[in-house]
Amino acid sequence: MNPLRIVPPWSAGEASPTPSTPVPAARLRAHVGQVITGQYRLTAASDVASATPHLKLTLADATGTVLAFVWPEYRDQAQLPPLGRPVQIQASVRVHDERPQLRIHRLAALDADAVAFAADLVCTPEQARVHGLLRALEQSLPQPLRGFLARVLLDPAIGIPLLACRASGQHHHAEPGGLGVHSLENLDLIGATVRRTLPDDPDSVAIARIGYFLHDLGKIRTVGGTARPALHHVVRHEIHTLLLLAPHLAWLRSQSSELHAALVHVLEYVATPAASRTRARYFPAEVVVQFDQWSAAAHARRDIHALCRSGHTTRAEAG
């Protein structure tokens, strides 16, 4: 699907047109009185019964939220998708109670291929660090891996829950949102490691980075954001990862059987219990497993001072 083509519906004296570059929520104030385009996530929608019945919407992106209204004259130009889905809009910017608001002219569901950056739609303002790292990952990926990642992030069952999830119950990155940090903080080192060993294989660099980002995805079902989900103990999180990704992996296979095979191989290797693993047949799989272990171990920050204090304590207890 191509990006939504917008035909300006403004009339003389209503509002001035602006360039069609999408405007984030945090910058709307700079465009008061203008017609803008934007890519957002639809987070709330309700019918308002008043003298002039209209729709009241809440739109969100990584920079904030904004109220938007669809008045009767534009109702047939607003096709609402299910809540949580990305939309592209054309709207005029107004101010009410010193806050920008949008008067929608056109609104339509936005296909993953037309989203500029999925990170811009699934992150919140409080996730600024994760947003920057996730956006950099998207930007680094070649097609069709970039399209695959966008589909994963925009899946309501994956993107937002992943960024709110903990990486563990009590060990490393155990705070809400810790899984996103754990899954993104070493991507530069992972890319450099694979690039140094496989300098003529840029696809494997991308596979290692996206494989690492997704390797613990199933913890959405076993760890959760603030409490363990029901039946969290029944299926290992590595299996949940494969189940959650299944429809998106099917799409990737339709685009490139080799990239699909490489990524599934990495995820399968991660899902194999450590006691049963043999030497990886594909170097990025080994890299993902090693960096996962190092990230968890680094949480304890076992430096030389900790080593010496630990040894002193052990000897004192023994004596």
C-alpha positions as CSV (number, residue, x, y, z in Angstrom):
1,M,0.0,0.0,0.0
2,N,1.3,3.4,-0.9
3,P,1.2,6.3,1.6
4,L,-2.2,8.0,1.9
5,R,-2.4,10.6,-0.9
6,I,-3.8,13.8,0.6
7,V,-5.8,16.2,-1.5
8,P,-6.0,19.6,0.4
9,P,-9.7,20.3,1.3
10,W,-9.1,23.8,2.6
11,S,-10.9,26.8,1.1
12,A,-9.8,30.4,1.0
13,G,-9.6,32.0,4.4
14,E,-9.8,28.7,6.3
15,A,-6.2,27.9,6.9
16,S,-2.9,28.1,5.1
17,P,-1.4,24.9,3.6
18,T,2.1,23.8,4.7
19,P,4.6,21.3,3.4
20,S,3.4,17.7,3.7
21,T,6.2,16.6,6.1
22,P,4.5,14.8,9.0
23,V,4.3,17.0,12.1
24,P,4.9,15.3,15.5
25,A,2.5,16.1,18.4
26,A,5.1,18.2,20.3
27,R,5.6,20.6,17.3
28,L,1.9,21.3,16.6
29,R,2.0,24.6,18.4
30,A,4.4,26.0,15.8
31,H,1.7,25.3,13.1
32,V,-1.4,26.9,14.6
33,G,-3.7,28.2,11.9
34,Q,-2.1,25.9,9.3
35,V,-3.1,22.6,7.7
36,I,-0.7,19.8,8.5
37,T,-0.2,16.1,7.8
38,G,0.8,13.7,10.5
39,Q,1.3,10.0,11.4
40,Y,0.0,9.0,14.8
41,R,-1.5,6.1,16.7
42,L,-5.2,6.2,17.4
43,T,-5.6,5.6,21.1
44,A,-9.2,6.7,21.9
45,A,-12.3,7.6,19.9
46,S,-15.8,8.5,21.0
47,D,-19.0,9.9,19.6
48,V,-20.0,13.2,21.2
49,A,-23.7,14.0,21.3
50,S,-24.1,17.8,21.3
51,A,-25.8,20.5,19.2
52,T,-23.3,19.4,16.5
53,P,-22.6,15.7,16.9
54,H,-18.9,14.9,16.2
55,L,-16.1,12.5,16.9
56,K,-13.5,13.1,19.6
57,L,-10.2,11.3,19.1
58,T,-6.9,11.0,20.9
59,L,-3.8,10.7,18.8
60,A,-0.4,9.8,20.1
61,D,3.2,9.6,19.0
62,A,6.6,9.4,20.7
63,T,6.5,13.1,21.5
64,G,3.0,13.3,23.2
65,T,-0.7,13.2,22.6
66,V,-3.2,15.5,21.1
67,L,-7.0,15.8,21.0
68,A,-8.6,15.7,17.5
69,F,-12.1,16.4,16.4
70,V,-14.0,15.2,13.3
71,W,-16.9,17.5,12.5
72,P,-19.9,16.5,10.3
73,E,-18.6,18.1,7.1
74,Y,-15.5,15.8,7.2
75,R,-17.0,12.7,8.7
76,D,-17.0,10.8,5.4
77,Q,-13.3,11.5,5.0
78,A,-12.4,9.9,8.4
79,Q,-12.2,6.1,8.2
80,L,-11.3,4.9,11.7
81,P,-9.3,1.7,12.2
82,P,-9.3,-0.3,15.5
83,L,-7.8,1.5,18.5
84,G,-4.0,1.2,18.7
85,R,-3.5,1.2,14.9
86,P,-1.5,3.9,13.1
87,V,-3.3,6.5,11.1
88,Q,-2.3,9.3,8.7
89,I,-4.2,12.5,9.0
90,Q,-4.6,15.9,7.4
91,A,-5.9,18.5,9.8
92,S,-5.9,22.2,10.7
93,V,-4.3,23.1,14.0
94,R,-6.2,25.1,16.5
95,V,-5.6,26.1,20.2
96,H,-8.0,25.5,23.1
97,D,-7.1,26.2,26.7
98,E,-3.6,27.0,25.5
99,R,-3.2,23.5,24.1
100,P,-3.0,22.6,20.4
101,Q,-6.0,20.6,19.0
102,L,-6.6,19.2,15.6
103,R,-9.6,19.6,13.3
104,I,-9.5,16.5,11.1
105,H,-10.0,16.9,7.4
106,R,-8.9,13.4,6.4
107,L,-8.0,10.3,8.4
108,A,-7.2,6.8,7.2
109,A,-5.4,3.7,8.5
110,L,-1.7,3.7,7.7
111,D,-0.1,0.6,6.3
112,A,3.2,-0.5,7.8
113,D,5.0,0.2,4.5
114,A,4.0,3.8,4.6
115,V,5.0,4.5,8.2
116,A,8.1,6.7,8.4
117,F,9.4,5.1,11.7
118,A,7.4,2.7,13.7
119,A,9.3,3.8,16.8
120,D,7.7,7.2,16.5
121,L,4.3,5.6,16.9
122,V,4.9,3.0,19.6
123,C,7.2,4.8,22.1
124,T,6.0,7.4,24.7
125,P,7.7,10.6,25.7
126,E,9.0,8.8,28.8
127,Q,10.9,6.3,26.6
128,A,13.2,8.8,24.9
129,R,16.3,6.7,25.2
130,V,14.6,3.6,23.9
131,H,13.0,5.6,21.1
132,G,16.3,6.8,19.9
133,L,17.9,3.4,19.9
134,L,14.8,1.8,18.2
135,R,14.7,4.5,15.6
136,A,18.4,3.9,14.8
137,L,17.7,0.2,14.5
138,E,14.9,0.8,12.0
139,Q,17.0,3.2,10.0
140,S,19.9,0.7,9.8
141,L,17.9,-2.1,8.4
142,P,17.7,-2.9,4.7
143,Q,14.4,-3.9,3.1
144,P,12.6,-6.2,3.6
145,L,13.9,-6.5,7.2
146,R,12.8,-2.9,7.9
147,G,9.3,-3.6,6.7
148,F,9.3,-6.8,8.8
149,L,10.3,-4.9,12.0
150,A,7.7,-2.2,11.3
151,R,5.0,-4.9,11.1
152,V,6.2,-6.4,14.4
153,L,6.3,-3.1,16.2
154,L,2.9,-2.0,14.9
155,D,1.3,-5.3,16.0
156,P,-0.8,-4.3,19.1
157,A,0.0,-7.6,20.7
158,I,3.8,-6.9,20.4
159,G,5.1,-3.4,20.0
160,I,3.7,-1.5,23.0
161,P,3.7,-4.5,25.4
162,L,7.3,-5.2,24.6
163,L,8.4,-1.7,25.4
164,A,6.4,-1.9,28.7
165,C,7.7,-5.3,29.7
166,R,10.4,-6.2,32.2
167,A,13.4,-8.3,31.2
168,S,13.1,-10.4,34.3
169,G,11.1,-10.7,37.5
170,Q,13.9,-9.8,39.9
171,H,17.2,-10.1,38.2
172,H,18.5,-7.9,35.4
173,H,16.5,-5.0,33.9
174,A,13.6,-5.9,36.2
175,E,11.9,-2.5,36.0
176,P,8.9,-1.9,33.7
177,G,10.3,-1.2,30.2
178,G,13.5,-3.0,31.1
179,L,13.1,-5.5,28.2
180,G,13.3,-2.7,25.6
181,V,16.6,-1.4,27.2
182,H,18.1,-4.9,27.5
183,S,17.1,-5.7,23.8
184,L,18.5,-2.4,22.4
185,E,21.5,-1.3,24.5
186,N,24.2,-3.5,22.8
187,L,23.1,-3.4,19.2
188,D,26.1,-1.2,18.2
189,L,28.5,-3.8,19.6
190,I,26.6,-6.7,18.1
191,G,26.8,-5.0,14.7
192,A,30.5,-4.3,15.0
193,T,31.2,-7.9,16.1
194,V,29.4,-9.5,13.2
195,R,30.8,-6.9,10.7
196,R,34.4,-7.6,11.8
197,T,34.0,-11.3,11.4
198,L,31.8,-11.2,8.3
199,P,32.8,-8.0,6.5
200,D,31.3,-9.0,3.2
201,D,27.9,-10.0,4.6
202,P,25.9,-6.9,5.6
203,D,22.7,-8.9,5.7
204,S,24.1,-11.0,8.6
205,V,24.9,-7.7,10.5
206,A,21.2,-6.8,10.1
207,I,20.0,-10.3,11.1
208,A,22.1,-10.3,14.2
209,R,20.8,-6.9,15.3
210,I,17.1,-7.6,14.7
211,G,17.5,-11.1,16.1
212,Y,18.9,-9.7,19.3
213,F,16.2,-7.1,19.6
214,L,13.5,-9.8,19.2
215,H,15.2,-12.7,21.1
216,D,13.3,-12.1,24.4
217,L,10.0,-11.0,22.9
218,G,8.1,-13.9,24.4
219,K,8.7,-12.4,27.9
220,I,5.6,-10.4,27.2
221,R,3.7,-13.7,28.0
222,T,6.0,-14.9,30.8
223,V,7.3,-11.9,32.7
224,G,5.0,-9.0,31.9
225,G,5.2,-5.3,32.8
226,T,4.3,-5.3,36.5
227,A,3.3,-8.9,37.3
228,R,3.6,-12.3,35.8
229,P,0.8,-13.1,33.3
230,A,-1.5,-16.1,33.9
231,L,0.0,-19.5,33.0
232,H,3.4,-17.8,32.6
233,H,5.1,-21.1,33.7
234,V,3.6,-23.4,31.1
235,V,5.5,-22.4,27.9
236,R,9.0,-21.0,27.8
237,H,9.3,-17.4,26.6
238,E,11.5,-18.5,23.6
239,I,8.6,-20.5,22.3
240,H,6.2,-17.6,22.8
241,T,8.6,-15.5,20.8
242,L,8.2,-17.8,17.8
243,L,4.4,-17.9,18.2
244,L,4.0,-14.1,18.4
245,L,6.3,-13.6,15.4
246,A,4.7,-16.3,13.2
247,P,2.5,-14.1,11.0
248,H,5.3,-11.6,10.5
249,L,7.8,-14.3,9.7
250,A,5.4,-15.6,7.1
251,W,5.4,-12.2,5.5
252,L,9.2,-12.0,5.6
253,R,9.4,-15.4,3.9
254,S,7.2,-14.2,1.1
255,Q,9.8,-11.4,0.6
256,S,13.1,-13.2,1.0
257,S,13.4,-16.9,1.8
258,E,17.1,-16.5,2.7
259,L,16.6,-13.7,5.2
260,H,13.6,-15.6,6.7
261,A,15.7,-18.7,7.1
262,A,18.6,-16.8,8.7
263,L,16.4,-15.0,11.2
264,V,14.4,-18.2,12.1
265,H,17.7,-20.0,12.6
266,V,18.9,-17.4,15.1
267,L,15.7,-17.5,17.0
268,E,15.6,-21.3,17.0
269,Y,19.2,-21.4,18.3
270,V,18.3,-19.0,21.1
271,A,15.2,-21.2,21.9
272,T,17.4,-24.3,22.3
273,P,18.2,-25.0,25.9
274,A,21.8,-24.2,26.7
275,A,22.6,-27.8,27.7
276,S,21.5,-29.0,24.3
277,R,23.2,-26.4,22.1
278,T,26.0,-27.3,19.8
279,R,28.3,-24.9,18.1
280,A,26.2,-22.5,16.0
281,R,26.2,-23.1,12.3
282,Y,25.6,-19.4,11.8
283,F,27.8,-16.9,13.5
284,P,25.1,-14.3,14.3
285,A,23.2,-16.9,16.3
286,E,26.3,-17.4,18.6
287,V,26.7,-13.6,18.9
288,V,23.0,-13.1,20.0
289,V,23.3,-15.8,22.7
290,Q,26.6,-14.4,24.0
291,F,25.5,-10.8,24.2
292,D,22.3,-11.9,25.9
293,Q,24.4,-13.6,28.7
294,W,26.8,-10.6,28.9
295,S,23.9,-8.1,29.2
296,A,22.4,-10.1,32.1
297,A,25.8,-10.5,33.8
298,A,26.7,-6.8,33.4
299,H,23.7,-5.9,35.4
300,A,25.6,-7.0,38.6
301,R,28.5,-4.6,37.6
302,R,31.1,-7.1,38.9
303,D,34.2,-4.8,38.6
304,I,37.6,-5.3,40.3
305,H,36.5,-3.7,43.5
306,A,33.5,-6.1,43.8
307,L,35.9,-9.0,43.1
308,C,38.3,-8.0,45.8
309,R,35.5,-7.3,48.4
310,S,33.9,-10.6,47.5
311,G,37.1,-12.5,48.1
312,H,37.7,-10.7,51.4
313,T,34.2,-11.5,52.6
314,T,34.5,-15.1,51.5
315,R,37.8,-15.6,53.4
316,A,36.5,-13.8,56.5
317,E,33.4,-16.0,56.6
318,A,35.5,-19.1,56.1
319,G,37.8,-18.1,59.0
